[in-house]
């Protein structure tokens, strides 16, 4: 019933007359920044939006007078305390896989929509593939029907007979590894490989293939902004100070070596509040970064004057449902947030 009401009400509340009234009552001083990862291609185990669904969402924005802006536009406006066009929306893409270059990027070009692509530079250099991709590969190709594994001080007994069970196992193992010392990640991955009986190749399988630097240069020439997402995609807060700084500095240097005009905005791996802190923010400030993005699900608000806000910019995961996408873009989410704040004890 709740979903049915959402499907019925959201299009009505997001209509032009209702939007004008809603903006007057609840304000329009918020900007959704959407975060995409893999596209749904049917050739790899990661789920994501289909090309048709992404086109549908971008078409909705064009037809309803939204304005596409870049992350750099947002940060400059925050710095200068200037307004952006009404109904502004921004998009980001994380990691640097082949489908993001070959499928996502052309769709953004099609709609003349700027986007920022955050790349894992070690992946593009061909010296590694991310640990979380390895977890997915090992679980999906497991030779066993259940996973019996001890990682750190915890033991897991997880069934692996269905796709859903494998998805649960992947998320469970991912979350546990995120909580441990990042320097132990390789050792933990090898333990997982032994428990699954799967072979972990040195180079990523085809469906985990990264884009190349040549491709990244072409994307940049076509107008896509490219920015750093560390060298190895390990959680910075789980590294010592020196290694955390190396992950940021070396990934930024690789972009400057390979590209004409990389974007000085950083993307924290995983991006939860616990995955980075004052240490990383101070280093970004000292090294010329103008901002950074997290994965906190919220709007960017123009009135936030915190000095660190530009280094904690929130983003919404790209919604699976069309009505949710409309809601995040419109005044409706702003209204819900205001009611939530009123009802807090």
N, C-alpha and C positions, 0 to 999 in steps of 0.2 A: 504493500500500500504506500509506504514511504517513497519508494522509487517511482511508482506511478504518479504520485503527486508532483515529484520533481520533474518528470518528463512533461507533465501538463503545465506546470506553473512557470518553469524557467523561461521557455520561449515567450510567454506573455509578459513576464516581468522584465525581460530584456528587450522588449519591443521599443521602438523609438519614443512614443509618448510616455511609457512607464519609465524609461531610462532618464528622460529629462526631469521628471518629477523625483525619481530616486536620487539623482545627482544633487538636486536642490536640497533634499531632506538629509541625505547621508554623506554628501560630499563626493568629489571625484578626484581626491588627492592621493591616489594610490596607483601603482604601476605593477602589473604582473610580469614577472620574468620567468619564462618557462624553460625547463631543463629536459632535454632529450638525450637518450643514449642510443642503443641499437634500433634499427628499423626492423619491422617484421618482414622477413623475406622468405621464410620457410626453409632456409638453408642452414640455419644455426639455432642453437637452443635458447638464445635470448629472445624474450618477447619484447614488443615495442609497437609503436603505431604503424599501421600500414601506410604506404604512400598515398592511397586514396583518402584515408582518414586525415592525414596531415594536410592534404590539399583542401579537404572540406573545411577544416578549421581556419586555414589562412583565407579561404574564399569568404567565410563568414565575416572575418575582420574587415576585409576590403569592402564588402557590400554594406557593412554597418558603420562605415566612416571611422574605423580605428586607425591609429597612426603607428607605423612600425618605427621603432627607434633601436639604437644599438646600446650595449652596456656602456660604452664610452660616452655616448650622449647622456645617459642617466647620471654617470659619475661627474661629468663636467657640470651638469645642471645642479647637482647637489653641492659641488664646490662653490659655484658662483651664485648659489641661491636664486637660480633662474627657473622659470617654468618651462616644462616640456609641452608639446602639443597635447590637447585634451585627448583622452582615451588612448594613451600611449601603451604599447605592448612590446616586450623584447623577448628574444629567443637565444638559447645557448645549447650547445651540443658537447657532450663530454667524452673524451678518451682518444679518438683518432683511428677508428676502425674503417675498413674499406667501404662498408655500406654507408657510412656517414658521408663519405666523399662522393660516392657514386649514386646514391639514392637521395639522401637528405638534402645535401647542398643544392642540387639542381632544382629541387622543389622551392627552396627559398629564393633562388634566382628567378624562378618563374613568376613569383609574386613580388619581385623587387623588395624583398624583405631582408634586412641586414641580420646577420647572426654571428655569434662568437663561438668558435670551435676551440675547446681546451684539449690539448694533446699531451699524452704521456710520451715524453721524448725518447726514453729508452726503447719503447715499442717501435717508434718510427726508425730508430737507429738499428733495429734488428738485433739488439743485445739481450732482450728479454721479452717475455709476454706476461701480462699482469697476473698476480697471484690469484685474484678472484676469478679470472678466466680459467686458470688451471684447476681451481676447485670445481667449476662447472664441467670442464672436460672430464675430469677424473670420475665424478659422480655419474655423468651421463654415459660413460663408457665402462662403468664398473662391471667386473666379471662376476661379482657376487650379488645376491638378492637382498642382502642386508649389510649395513655398515657397522662394524664393531671396532671402535677406535678410542684410544685414550690420547687426548691432547692436553698438555699441561696437567692440571689436577682434576680433569673431568673426563668421564667415560661416556661414549655415545653408542647407542644401539638403535639404528635407524633403518627402517625398511626401504628398499629401493626397487620395488616391483612395478610401480606405476610412475607416470610422468609427474603426477602431483606429489607422490612421495619423494621423488628425486628433487623436486623444487623445494620441498620442506627441508630435506637434508642439506641442500646447497645453502639455503638461507641460515640454517642452524650453524653449520660449520663456518660460513662467512662471518657471522656475528661473533662466534667464539674467537676466531683468529683476530678479529679487530680488537678484542679486549686484551690480547697478549702482547708481549714485547715484539715490536715489528722486526727486530734483528733476528728473531727466531722463525720468521715466516717461511723461509726456504726449507728449514728442517721440518716444520709442520706439514708443508706440502708433500714432502717425501714420505712422511708417515702416512698421510692420506693415500698416496699412491700405493704404498705397500698394503694398506687395508683394503683397497678396492681391487687390487690385482691388475690395475690398469697401467699402461705404459705412458710415461710422461715424455713426449718428444721435446727435443731441444728447441725446435722452431714451432711456432704455433700452427695448428691445423688450419686448413683453408678457411673455415668459417670464423676463425679468430685472427685472420690476416689483417695487419695494419695497413693504412694508407702509406704511401711513400712520401719522401720529402719533395720529389718532383710534383706529385699530386698536390701536396700542401701549397707549393709555390703557385700552382695553377689556380687553386681555390682562392688564394690571396689576390691574385691578379683579377679574379672575377668578382672581388668585393667582399669575400668572407674575411672576418677578423679571426686571427689565430693567436692563441695565448697559452701559457704554460699550466700544466696539470701534474707537475713533478716529473722525475725521471722514472720512478718505479711504481708509483701508485700506492705506496705504503702510507699508513696514517702517521702524520707528522708528530702528534703528541706521544706516540709510542716509540719515538726515536730520541736519541740524545740531541743536545743542542747543535753540535757540529754537523751531525748527519742530516738533521732537519734543514739546516741552512744550506747544505750541499744540494739537497733535493730541489730546493727552490732556485738557488743560484745557477746550478748546472742546467736545469731545464730551461731557464730564461736565456742563458748563454747559447744553448743549442738553437733556440728559435732565432736569436739575433744573428747567429752564424749562417743559418739556412734561408731566412726570409728577409724580405725588404723592409717590412714595417709591422713586426709583431705587436700585439696589443699588450700594454703593461698592466694587465689585470690577471690575478692569480685565482686558481680554482683548487680548494682544499680537497684532497682525496676523501671520499665518503662525506665529508662536509658537515658532520654533526658538531654540536657545541663541544663535545668531548674530544674531537679529532684535531683540534688546533687551539691556540690560546694567545695570550699576550706576547709570548716569545716570538711566535710566527708573525704576528701583526707588526711588532716593532721592526723585525727584520725586513718585512715588505716595505714599510715606510722608509727605512734607511736606504733601500736599494731601488728607489724610484718607481715603485708600483703605485698606481693611482687608486687601486681598489682590489677587492677580492670577493668571491662568492662562496656561500655556504649551501647547505641543502635544507635549511630551515624553511618550512612551507608558509610563506606569508607574502604580502605585497611589499614592494619598496614604497616607502612613504616620504613625500617631499619635505614634510615638516620635521623629520628627524634630524636633529642638529648635533648628535653625538660625534665626537671626533673620530671614533673608531667605526662608526656605522658603515662607512664606505668599504671597510675591510671585513664586513659581516653581512653583505647583502643577501637577502633571502631569495629563494627560488621555489617555484612550484614544480613538482614532477609533472610532466606532460600528462594530463588526465586521460584515462582509458575511455571515459564516456563523454560524448559530445556535450551533454547538458552541463557537466561539471566544468568543461572548458569555457562555455558561455558564462557560467556563474562566476568563475575566477576573473574573467575579463570585465564583467559588468559591475554595477553598483551593488548587486545582490550580496556578494561576498563581504563587501564593506558593511552593509546593513547587518549581516549575521555577526560580524566581528564586534560591532557596537553593542548588539544585544547580549553577546557573550560577556563583554566587559561590564555591562550593567548588572548582570546576574552573578558576577563573581562575589563570593562572600567577603 
